[in-house]
């Protein structure tokens, strides 16, 4: 571009120089043609002065134009190679830019080195890391709290179930065999007697009268106000001539099987085990009370032979280990 401008300037100077030459050639004709007076001296003097002045101006203009032409030509010569170099550099930069934009995948690119961000950037990065660390710690704490809440809720729910709804018991002895076996696990219902009374033949879980910290499981034989007589391995209720049909007994009853009479108090129940030869039931409790020093006389000790309704925890429903079975209640036959 600078080369083109130099050429245009040189051509302009040449045109101006040619115009100046044409003007100088026409001046004598104009001067000689303009004289019309009779006195030649003044006219010649004026014209010659004007001619001389024009010649001087022409010479000065010529020198100036020549100088400008030389200067312009020098600048053109100087700028010519410089302009070409700049054009070539611009073309090379454009080519490099296009090559960078069209990089083939897989070619190795030298990563740009980030300038040093200084201490403020380092502080910002440390602050961000601290915030991320606190967020992770907060998420962990929330997760732990969630698990603890879930555990507490399940624990409270299980406690509520075992205290008010169900009984989960393990049978330690064989006093109820073959109905309930030793080491069986069973579930009992605490609400079975909320709206009804216990019935003869129900298998119930209750506090042992001699030591209420111990939990027993037996079958109800006598109801409140009844008289229970045991004679010759048979049980008679009140004055009934017919004994109870006890098809649930494990074997022939031979231990403590005769000459017992129990008057069941109101709001109390008389309990015996199904395995009568191995069951520590109501037949033994008065004697145990005497031995424990809970009673001074036999009359006082007999009161420990019965279970009050408020001491009954619930009704046994089924066993789930080692064998699942629905427990049968009431009198039944072989």
LUMSEKOL-472746 format. One record per residue (C-alpha): residue number from 0; y, z, x. Coordinates in pm, whole numbers, plus 32768, in hexadecimal, padded with zeros to 4 digits. Layout:
{i:NUM Y:Y Z:Z X:X}
...
//
This chain:
{i:0 Y:8000 Z:8000 X:8000}
{i:1 Y:80F0 Z:8051 X:811B}
{i:2 Y:8099 Z:7F01 X:81BD}
{i:3 Y:80F4 Z:7E45 X:807F}
{i:4 Y:823E Z:7F00 X:8061}
{i:5 Y:8291 Z:7EA7 X:81CA}
{i:6 Y:8254 Z:7D38 X:818F}
{i:7 Y:8329 Z:7D39 X:8053}
{i:8 Y:8445 Z:7DE2 X:8113}
{i:9 Y:8430 Z:7CE1 X:822B}
{i:10 Y:843E Z:7BBE X:8136}
{i:11 Y:8569 Z:7C5F X:8089}
{i:12 Y:8624 Z:7C7D X:81D4}
{i:13 Y:85DA Z:7B10 X:822A}
{i:14 Y:8662 Z:7A9E X:80D9}
{i:15 Y:879F Z:7B69 X:8107}
{i:16 Y:87D0 Z:7AD4 X:8264}
{i:17 Y:87AA Z:796E X:81E2}
{i:18 Y:88A7 Z:79B6 X:80CE}
{i:19 Y:899D Z:7A3B X:81CF}
{i:20 Y:897A Z:7900 X:82A2}
{i:21 Y:89B9 Z:7821 X:8177}
{i:22 Y:8AF6 Z:78E5 X:8124}
{i:23 Y:8B76 Z:78C5 X:828A}
{i:24 Y:8B48 Z:774B X:8287}
{i:25 Y:8C13 Z:7722 X:8145}
{i:26 Y:8D3E Z:77F4 X:81B8}
{i:27 Y:8DF2 Z:76DF X:828C}
{i:28 Y:8DDE Z:75E7 X:8171}
{i:29 Y:8E70 Z:76DF X:8085}
{i:30 Y:8F84 Z:773C X:8179}
{i:31 Y:8FE1 Z:75D3 X:81D3}
{i:32 Y:8FD0 Z:756A X:8068}
{i:33 Y:90B8 Z:7682 X:7FFF}
{i:34 Y:91ED Z:761A X:80CC}
{i:35 Y:92FA Z:7563 X:7FF7}
{i:36 Y:944B Z:75D2 X:8088}
{i:37 Y:953A Z:751E X:816C}
{i:38 Y:9541 Z:7632 X:826F}
{i:39 Y:93F1 Z:7625 X:8323}
{i:40 Y:9426 Z:7752 X:8401}
{i:41 Y:9401 Z:786F X:8307}
{i:42 Y:92D6 Z:77CC X:825E}
{i:43 Y:9224 Z:778E X:83A9}
{i:44 Y:9265 Z:78EF X:841C}
{i:45 Y:91DD Z:798A X:82DE}
{i:46 Y:90AC Z:78A9 X:82CF}
{i:47 Y:9059 Z:78DC X:8439}
{i:48 Y:9075 Z:7A53 X:8410}
{i:49 Y:8F95 Z:7A48 X:82E3}
{i:50 Y:8EA2 Z:7963 X:839B}
{i:51 Y:8E9A Z:7A48 X:84C6}
{i:52 Y:8E68 Z:7B77 X:83E5}
{i:53 Y:8D4D Z:7AC6 X:832F}
{i:54 Y:8CAE Z:7A65 X:847A}
{i:55 Y:8CC0 Z:7BCC X:84F4}
{i:56 Y:8C29 Z:7C4C X:83B1}
{i:57 Y:8B1E Z:7B43 X:83C3}
{i:58 Y:8AC9 Z:7BA4 X:8527}
{i:59 Y:8ABA Z:7D15 X:84CB}
{i:60 Y:89E6 Z:7CCB X:8399}
{i:61 Y:8901 Z:7BF4 X:8469}
{i:62 Y:88D5 Z:7D03 X:856B}
{i:63 Y:889A Z:7E08 X:845E}
{i:64 Y:879D Z:7D2B X:83AD}
{i:65 Y:86EE Z:7CDF X:84F4}
{i:66 Y:86DE Z:7E51 X:8543}
{i:67 Y:865D Z:7EA4 X:83E8}
{i:68 Y:855E Z:7D8E X:8405}
{i:69 Y:84E4 Z:7E10 X:8551}
{i:70 Y:84D6 Z:7F70 X:84D0}
{i:71 Y:841E Z:7F06 X:8395}
{i:72 Y:832E Z:7E30 X:8458}
{i:73 Y:82EC Z:7F54 X:8543}
{i:74 Y:82B0 Z:803B X:841B}
{i:75 Y:81CF Z:7F38 X:837F}
{i:76 Y:810E Z:7F18 X:84C4}
{i:77 Y:80F9 Z:8091 X:84E3}
{i:78 Y:8095 Z:80C9 X:837B}
{i:79 Y:7FA0 Z:7FA7 X:8371}
{i:80 Y:7E89 Z:804A X:8433}
{i:81 Y:7EDC Z:819F X:839D}
{i:82 Y:7EC3 Z:8118 X:8239}
{i:83 Y:7D79 Z:806F X:8280}
{i:84 Y:7CF7 Z:81B0 X:8318}
{i:85 Y:7D63 Z:8274 X:81E5}
{i:86 Y:7CC2 Z:8172 X:80FE}
{i:87 Y:7B81 Z:8180 X:81C8}
{i:88 Y:7B88 Z:82FF X:81C6}
{i:89 Y:7BC5 Z:82FF X:804E}
{i:90 Y:7AA2 Z:820F X:801D}
{i:91 Y:79C1 Z:82E7 X:80F6}
{i:92 Y:7A26 Z:8422 X:8036}
{i:93 Y:79E1 Z:8372 X:7EEB}
{i:94 Y:788C Z:8300 X:7F6A}
{i:95 Y:7836 Z:8462 X:7FDC}
{i:96 Y:78A4 Z:84ED X:7E89}
{i:97 Y:77CF Z:83EF X:7DD0}
{i:98 Y:76A5 Z:843D X:7EAF}
{i:99 Y:76D0 Z:85B3 X:7E69}
{i:100 Y:76DA Z:8572 X:7CF3}
{i:101 Y:759D Z:849F X:7D07}
{i:102 Y:74C7 Z:8587 X:7DDB}
{i:103 Y:7356 Z:8539 X:7DBB}
{i:104 Y:7283 Z:8667 X:7D48}
{i:105 Y:71C6 Z:8704 X:7E64}
{i:106 Y:72D2 Z:86BE X:7F67}
{i:107 Y:7341 Z:87ED X:8027}
{i:108 Y:74A1 Z:885C X:7FD8}
{i:109 Y:755B Z:8944 X:80BB}
{i:110 Y:75D4 Z:8A65 X:7FE2}
{i:111 Y:7740 Z:8AB6 X:7FE3}
{i:112 Y:7790 Z:8BF9 X:8090}
{i:113 Y:7849 Z:8CDF X:7FA7}
{i:114 Y:797C Z:8D78 X:803F}
{i:115 Y:7982 Z:8EEB X:8080}
{i:116 Y:79E2 Z:8F92 X:7F39}
{i:117 Y:7A68 Z:90C5 X:7FE1}
{i:118 Y:7A40 Z:9239 X:7F90}
{i:119 Y:7ABB Z:9212 X:7E27}
{i:120 Y:79A2 Z:911D X:7DD5}
{i:121 Y:78A7 Z:9208 X:7E79}
{i:122 Y:7928 Z:9327 X:7DA5}
{i:123 Y:7908 Z:9251 X:7C6A}
{i:124 Y:77A2 Z:91F6 X:7CC3}
{i:125 Y:774D Z:9363 X:7D03}
{i:126 Y:77E5 Z:93C1 X:7BB3}
{i:127 Y:7718 Z:92B5 X:7B03}
{i:128 Y:75D9 Z:9330 X:7BAC}
{i:129 Y:762B Z:9495 X:7B45}
{i:130 Y:765C Z:9426 X:79DB}
{i:131 Y:7510 Z:9368 X:79E1}
{i:132 Y:7461 Z:9499 X:7A74}
{i:133 Y:74F2 Z:957A X:7968}
{i:134 Y:7487 Z:9482 X:785B}
{i:135 Y:7320 Z:9480 X:78E0}
{i:136 Y:731A Z:95FB X:78F2}
{i:137 Y:73A9 Z:9615 X:7791}
{i:138 Y:72A0 Z:9523 X:770E}
{i:139 Y:718D Z:95F1 X:77B5}
{i:140 Y:7213 Z:9734 X:7721}
{i:141 Y:7228 Z:9697 X:75C8}
{i:142 Y:70BF Z:9621 X:75E8}
{i:143 Y:7049 Z:977E X:764D}
{i:144 Y:710E Z:981E X:7532}
{i:145 Y:7075 Z:9726 X:743E}
{i:146 Y:6F15 Z:9780 X:74B1}
{i:147 Y:6F63 Z:98F4 X:749D}
{i:148 Y:6FEE Z:98CC X:733E}
{i:149 Y:6EB8 Z:980E X:72D3}
{i:150 Y:6DD6 Z:9919 X:736B}
{i:151 Y:6E99 Z:9A33 X:72C4}
{i:152 Y:6E8F Z:9983 X:7173}
{i:153 Y:6D17 Z:9948 X:718F}
{i:154 Y:6CE1 Z:9AB1 X:7200}
{i:155 Y:6DAA Z:9B3B X:70DC}
{i:156 Y:6CF3 Z:9A54 X:6FEC}
{i:157 Y:6B9F Z:9AC0 X:7076}
{i:158 Y:6C08 Z:9C2D X:7065}
{i:159 Y:6C78 Z:9BFF X:6EFF}
{i:160 Y:6B2C Z:9B5A X:6EA7}
{i:161 Y:6A58 Z:9C67 X:6F4A}
{i:162 Y:6B26 Z:9D86 X:6EBE}
{i:163 Y:6B58 Z:9D0D X:6D5A}
{i:164 Y:6A77 Z:9BE4 X:6D10}
{i:165 Y:6932 Z:9BDF X:6DD3}
{i:166 Y:684F Z:9CBE X:6EA4}
{i:167 Y:67B1 Z:9C30 X:6FDE}
{i:168 Y:6694 Z:9D17 X:7040}
{i:169 Y:6575 Z:9D24 X:7138}
{i:170 Y:6438 Z:9DD6 X:70CA}
{i:171 Y:63C2 Z:9EC1 X:71E2}
{i:172 Y:6279 Z:9F39 X:714D}
{i:173 Y:6154 Z:9ED1 X:7074}
{i:174 Y:6199 Z:9FB9 X:6F4C}
{i:175 Y:61CF Z:9E8F X:6E61}
{i:176 Y:60AF Z:9DB4 X:6ED5}
{i:177 Y:602F Z:9CC2 X:6E5D}
{i:178 Y:616B Z:9C7D X:6D92}
{i:179 Y:6253 Z:9C98 X:6EC0}
{i:180 Y:61C1 Z:9C8C X:701C}
{i:181 Y:6229 Z:9D4C X:7155}
{i:182 Y:6352 Z:9CA7 X:720A}
{i:183 Y:63A2 Z:9BC6 X:70E2}
{i:184 Y:6511 Z:9B7C X:70A7}
{i:185 Y:6590 Z:9B7D X:6F45}
{i:186 Y:66C7 Z:9B4E X:6E73}
{i:187 Y:6727 Z:9C3F X:6D61}
{i:188 Y:682F Z:9C29 X:6C51}
{i:189 Y:6932 Z:9D40 X:6C3F}
{i:190 Y:69BB Z:9CD5 X:6AEE}
{i:191 Y:686E Z:9CCE X:6A35}
{i:192 Y:68B4 Z:9E20 X:6995}
{i:193 Y:6A27 Z:9DFD X:6959}
{i:194 Y:69F0 Z:9DA0 X:67EE}
{i:195 Y:6887 Z:9E0B X:67B6}
{i:196 Y:679A Z:9F2B X:67FD}
{i:197 Y:6678 Z:9F28 X:68F3}
{i:198 Y:6526 Z:9EE0 X:6855}
{i:199 Y:63C7 Z:9F5D X:689A}
{i:200 Y:631F Z:9E85 X:699F}
{i:201 Y:6469 Z:9E1D X:6A4C}
{i:202 Y:645E Z:9E1E X:6BC5}
{i:203 Y:659D Z:9ECB X:6C33}
{i:204 Y:6652 Z:9F26 X:6D73}
{i:205 Y:66EC Z:A084 X:6D7C}
{i:206 Y:675F Z:A1A9 X:6E51}
{i:207 Y:663F Z:A291 X:6EA9}
{i:208 Y:668A Z:A3DC X:6DF0}
{i:209 Y:6623 Z:A4BE X:6F12}
{i:210 Y:66F8 Z:A3FD X:7010}
{i:211 Y:67F2 Z:A30E X:6F72}
{i:212 Y:6836 Z:A262 X:70BE}
{i:213 Y:66DF Z:A1C3 X:709D}
{i:214 Y:669F Z:A09E X:6FB0}
{i:215 Y:6555 Z:A082 X:6EF4}
{i:216 Y:64BA Z:9F77 X:6E19}
{i:217 Y:63C3 Z:9FD8 X:6D03}
{i:218 Y:635B Z:9F7B X:6BA4}
{i:219 Y:63E5 Z:A031 X:6A71}
{i:220 Y:62CD Z:A0EA X:69B9}
{i:221 Y:637E Z:A1F2 X:68E4}
{i:222 Y:64C2 Z:A1C1 X:681F}
{i:223 Y:65C8 Z:A2CA X:67C9}
{i:224 Y:6540 Z:A3DE X:66E3}
{i:225 Y:63D2 Z:A376 X:6706}
{i:226 Y:62AC Z:A449 X:6774}
{i:227 Y:61D0 Z:A3A8 X:687B}
{i:228 Y:606C Z:A42A X:68A6}
{i:229 Y:5F88 Z:A3BE X:69C3}
{i:230 Y:5E17 Z:A3FA X:697F}
{i:231 Y:5CE7 Z:A35C X:6A22}
{i:232 Y:5DB2 Z:A247 X:6AC3}
{i:233 Y:5E4E Z:A1EB X:6977}
{i:234 Y:5FB1 Z:A212 X:68F8}
{i:235 Y:5FFE Z:A283 X:6797}
{i:236 Y:615B Z:A279 X:6700}
{i:237 Y:61AC Z:A399 X:6612}
{i:238 Y:6083 Z:A3D4 X:652F}
{i:239 Y:5FFE Z:A270 X:6540}
{i:240 Y:5E80 Z:A268 X:654A}
{i:241 Y:5E8C Z:A119 X:65FF}
{i:242 Y:5EE9 Z:A10C X:676F}
{i:243 Y:5FD4 Z:A00E X:6801}
{i:244 Y:5F41 Z:9EBF X:6861}
{i:245 Y:5F95 Z:9EA9 X:69D1}
{i:246 Y:5F0B Z:9D60 X:6A4C}
{i:247 Y:5FFC Z:9D6A X:6B72}
{i:248 Y:5F3B Z:9E7D X:6C2E}
{i:249 Y:5EB6 Z:9E10 X:6D7F}
{i:250 Y:5D6F Z:9ECD X:6D72}
{i:251 Y:5CBB Z:9FE9 X:6CC6}
{i:252 Y:5D9A Z:A117 X:6CB4}
{i:253 Y:5CF7 Z:A246 X:6D60}
{i:254 Y:5E12 Z:A315 X:6DFE}
{i:255 Y:5EC6 Z:A41A X:6D24}
{i:256 Y:5E4A Z:A371 X:6BE9}
{i:257 Y:5E24 Z:A491 X:6AF2}
{i:258 Y:5EB8 Z:A5CF X:6A5A}
{i:259 Y:6029 Z:A574 X:6A77}
{i:260 Y:6128 Z:A595 X:695E}
{i:261 Y:6297 Z:A531 X:6980}
{i:262 Y:63A9 Z:A569 X:687E}
{i:263 Y:64AA Z:A458 X:68C5}
{i:264 Y:660F Z:A4D6 X:6897}
{i:265 Y:670E Z:A40D X:67D4}
{i:266 Y:67BD Z:A302 X:68A2}
{i:267 Y:669E Z:A30F X:69A0}
{i:268 Y:6569 Z:A241 X:69F4}
{i:269 Y:640E Z:A287 X:6A80}
{i:270 Y:639D Z:A1A0 X:6B9C}
{i:271 Y:6249 Z:A14D X:6C36}
{i:272 Y:61D7 Z:A04A X:6D35}
{i:273 Y:60DB Z:9F36 X:6CF0}
{i:274 Y:6007 Z:9F9D X:6E19}
{i:275 Y:5FC1 Z:A0FB X:6D94}
{i:276 Y:5EDD Z:A168 X:6EAF}
{i:277 Y:5FF1 Z:A127 X:6FB3}
{i:278 Y:6133 Z:A15A X:6EF0}
{i:279 Y:6216 Z:A285 X:6F26}
{i:280 Y:62A6 Z:A289 X:6DC8}
{i:281 Y:6306 Z:A385 X:6CB9}
{i:282 Y:61BE Z:A440 X:6CDF}
{i:283 Y:6233 Z:A4C0 X:6E36}
{i:284 Y:63AB Z:A4E6 X:6E16}
{i:285 Y:63B4 Z:A64B X:6D8D}
{i:286 Y:62DB Z:A6C3 X:6EAB}
{i:287 Y:63BB Z:A609 X:6FA4}
{i:288 Y:64EF Z:A6B0 X:6F0F}
{i:289 Y:644E Z:A807 X:6F3F}
{i:290 Y:63F9 Z:A7B1 X:70A6}
{i:291 Y:655B Z:A737 X:70E9}
{i:292 Y:65E8 Z:A879 X:705E}
{i:293 Y:669D Z:A7C8 X:6F44}
{i:294 Y:65FD Z:A8AA X:6E3B}
{i:295 Y:6596 Z:AA16 X:6E34}
{i:296 Y:64A8 Z:AA02 X:6D0E}
{i:297 Y:63B8 Z:A901 X:6C87}
{i:298 Y:6487 Z:A8D9 X:6B4C}
{i:299 Y:65B1 Z:A875 X:6C22}
{i:300 Y:64DE Z:A792 X:6CFA}
{i:301 Y:6455 Z:A6D1 X:6BCF}
{i:302 Y:65B1 Z:A644 X:6B8D}
{i:303 Y:6589 Z:A578 X:6CCD}
{i:304 Y:6467 Z:A4BE X:6C2D}
{i:305 Y:654F Z:A3E1 X:6B5F}
{i:306 Y:6657 Z:A2D7 X:6BA7}
{i:307 Y:679B Z:A2DE X:6AE5}
{i:308 Y:681F Z:A191 X:6A66}
{i:309 Y:6959 Z:A1A4 X:6B3B}
{i:310 Y:6879 Z:A1B1 X:6C72}
{i:311 Y:67D1 Z:A068 X:6C1B}
{i:312 Y:6869 Z:9F54 X:6CF2}
{i:313 Y:67D1 Z:9E29 X:6C43}
{i:314 Y:66A5 Z:9D68 X:6BCB}
{i:315 Y:65C5 Z:9CA9 X:6CC0}
{i:316 Y:65BF Z:9B36 X:6C67}
{i:317 Y:64FE Z:9A70 X:6D6F}
{i:318 Y:647D Z:9A75 X:6ED4}
{i:319 Y:64EA Z:995D X:6FC1}
{i:320 Y:6433 Z:99C0 X:7102}
{i:321 Y:6319 Z:99AF X:7168}
{i:322 Y:62C1 Z:9913 X:701D}
{i:323 Y:6396 Z:98AF X:6EF6}
{i:324 Y:632A Z:994B X:6DAC}
{i:325 Y:63D2 Z:99AD X:6C6A}
{i:326 Y:638B Z:9B1D X:6C29}
{i:327 Y:62E4 Z:9B71 X:6ADE}
{i:328 Y:635E Z:9C95 X:6A10}
{i:329 Y:62C8 Z:9D58 X:68EE}
{i:330 Y:615B Z:9D92 X:689F}
{i:331 Y:6073 Z:9C71 X:68EE}
{i:332 Y:5EFA Z:9C3E X:68FC}
{i:333 Y:5E00 Z:9BAC X:69EB}
//
